[in-house]
Amino acid sequence: MNRSKTVAFIWLLYALFFYSLFRMALRNSDSSRNYSSASDAVISNKDRRSALYDQMGRDLKDHGPVFLNRGGRTSQSLSLSDIFTIRDGSVAPVLKAANPPVRANVLYLSTQYSLPISKALKPILDPYFDKAIWFQNSSLYHFSMFHASHHISPVPATQDEIETEAAAVRTIAQRLCPLKIVLDRVVLTSTGVLLGCWQVTSGSDPITIRAKLRTALPRAPEKQLYDAAILHTSFARLLGHPKASSKVLSNTSYQIHFFQELVHRLNNELQGFEAVVSELWYVEEFDVLALALNGRMKARRFQLGCSRS
């Protein structure tokens, strides 16, 4: 009888032991799935950006350098003649009042990073374009995230509503983490915009940032100006013919090759450049494209706090 009790007790111990192992295996499996899902999301966002940048990179080849004929439009549906003019042989912005003012949310790139980029661009571009180029103000390099109002779909707001929006954006900024980013590539579009296209190595992803801003700003236009995944900033805009031999520019194929080589040189200098983004700005642009054209604006600057609350 005692022997039977001993055997039963041993079997019970074995059962408890294997049940414990089974529970541990389940927990490890769940953790692995959760980690895998998180990794997949990061990979997915990165791949989505890469696909966008591939498409942007093909634009010049597919459509040719439209800007040489003063053609094309900006990403905000403005023609080049709407925003630039040639005055005394130099490019000058055409500043037009935005009514109502555009309310933009942008990530700001500190001059700690923008100045080295600007200094790398000019020795490569200046010999060819001289005055037929507009360089983005290096103290205003930014990444457009989300518009509470833009000129295509204006959303008027009272001063109280503007203050409420700004307060909501401040709260969002406190919960976002600084972004460590790396320059994936430099791209030249068919309309002459020289863009830096970035990837995120850590911190809050642009998709997350835009989703939070969408929730915080429910009156904002449904149609935003950029893909939710993109992280790009304008470096310069080419507005005229380069100083090159007539043979180099004799047909579209030669022109494309010339600009592709120029972009290749820029990528050799800048690809892989690393930076940290730690500010989110809520900007009232009183002139159309004020951030791009050195126009009138009011910026509220918020540090990314990475708060869990």
Order of alpha helices (4+ residues) and beta strands (2+ residues): alpha-alpha-beta-beta-beta-alpha-beta-beta-alpha-beta-beta-alpha-beta-alpha-beta-beta-alpha-beta
